[in-house]
Amino acid sequence: MMISAILISLVLFLLSAQFLNMQWKSRGFPPGPTPFPIIGSIWWINFRADHQSLKKLAKTYGNICTLWLGHRPMMVLYGFQTVKNGLTNNSEDVSGRLQTYIFNKLADGKGILVSNGLIWKQQRHFGFGTLRKLGMGNKGMERGIQTEARYLVEFFRDKEGEAVDPSFPIVHAVSNVICAVVFGHRFSLEDKTFHQLIEAFDYIVAFGNSRFYYMCEMLPWFAEHLPGPLQKARFSRDFVCSFVRQEIKSHREKGRIDEPEDFIDFYLKQLEKTKNVPNSTFDEDNMVQSVFDLFLGGSETTATTLRWALLYMLVYPDIQDKVQKELDAVLSPSHLICYEDRKKLPYTNAVVHEILRFSSIVLITIPREVVKDTTVLGYHVPKGTLIMANVDSALFDPDYWETPHQFNPGHFLDKGGNFVTREAFLAFSAGHRACPGETMAKMELFIMFCSLLQKFKFTLPEGVKEINTDFVFGSTMKPHPYKLCAVLR
Ligand code: HEM
């Protein structure tokens, strides 16, 4: 009895000391809800960083505020100017990625997406340098995208106007672009392994930014010992990694590093080149994780945007009509769409950008970590502080968009109908850690979207009057499943 009383008093004393320590530390940070030991102040947003809670947070505490993720302070940036300045002034100082229990379990500090320091610099530089060599942003990749666009057109043509859910064929087309570049081959629509790969990625994406994710970060012991979402996420990750290792093995057996044809060949060549270089971070684990990251970063995001694209064409048939009128006026019906065509199709290009803005699939960037003591938006912040940038708030900032909550391609057109870029268009984020796949994503979206609209008129299935435009919340904001009819034009 006596011992329990002492223990309880000790725990209460430690918690109170920790509580006071957190209040003391909070003084130098932007305002925010009161942090408590263990749970920090994430309770204030109900353990979920969603649109409403982030908006409420900004309304209550301002565009720069602080949330505590457990015992770690996290600056939350809201609105275009704050997000832009926070990520680009002293950009290198805020280029770290948060290292957490979950990220370490899932990536172990390797690859591009959640790595830091030399590993991040070398893997990002090599990864995207190699994608460029393999044709990213030029004709090489364009051909791959055109091929997948053709398969997508064939898929819809075979349906002969019957109502169909476009999700899987879209995911298939977009993922195959990456597969061709990374593995040197594509998968058929029926391939079982491909279905399992997509399922595994879907699970990982849904797990990130979920309540379970935040719970696991705060209570790692429970997450480790209880069967549940973390175990499933790890299982999904292991499945993808063992597939990638299998691919590496078969590439090794082919032994064509002198004439590399795909990302894995190039990486194997790099391993050979750097095997005696001190400080080199090139090894098989980083290769597997980089491939994983290219997939994770590049497939789900682009496919989700394309699913929104077709959904918006159902909701706004007049806009679909205008795009088709422009395509018909500028290109012959048999013209093979290429990325260069966007210059002759300002309205269509504006529609593609408005789709990216309005679908706003990435609500917040994966949290950044300050890599050395620095100043962020006037606050002196110590190394290790986290930064959460709300990209969505820039894409809907009423000070920068005329009609932020309307689907309006006019946002990207000047008075003369010419395409214009907009500074608040931060769909791909900003600063040192901004999305390196922006050009590739835009190329895929433009070519696939135009190829589809050139051939088909998309309509709602007979009897369906309305379509759900709400999103399904996750690491990316996806549309609810829907069906459409693709009628040959
Ligand atoms: C519509 C499509 C896409 C969107 C909206 C998108 C958006 C983003 C955003 C917001 C970030 C976070 C940047 C930050 O932390 O500030 C990011 C990072 C990243 N994206 Fe994309 N992305 C898309 C397509 C792609 C593609 C096609 C690839 C590559 C094949 C790609 C690869 C990556 C990688 C590797 C990172 C991590 C970069 C780093 O941590 O250094 N993304 N993306």
Boltz pocket constraint, residues with backbone or C-beta under 6 A from the ligand:
constraints:
  - pocket:
      binder: B
      contacts: [[A, 112], [A, 113], [A, 114], [A, 124], [A, 293], [A, 294], [A, 295], [A, 297], [A, 298], [A, 299], [A, 301], [A, 302], [A, 305], [A, 361], [A, 362], [A, 364], [A, 365], [A, 366], [A, 391], [A, 426], [A, 427], [A, 428], [A, 429], [A, 430], [A, 432], [A, 433], [A, 434], [A, 435], [A, 436], [A, 437], [A, 438], [A, 440], [A, 441]]
      max_distance: 6.0
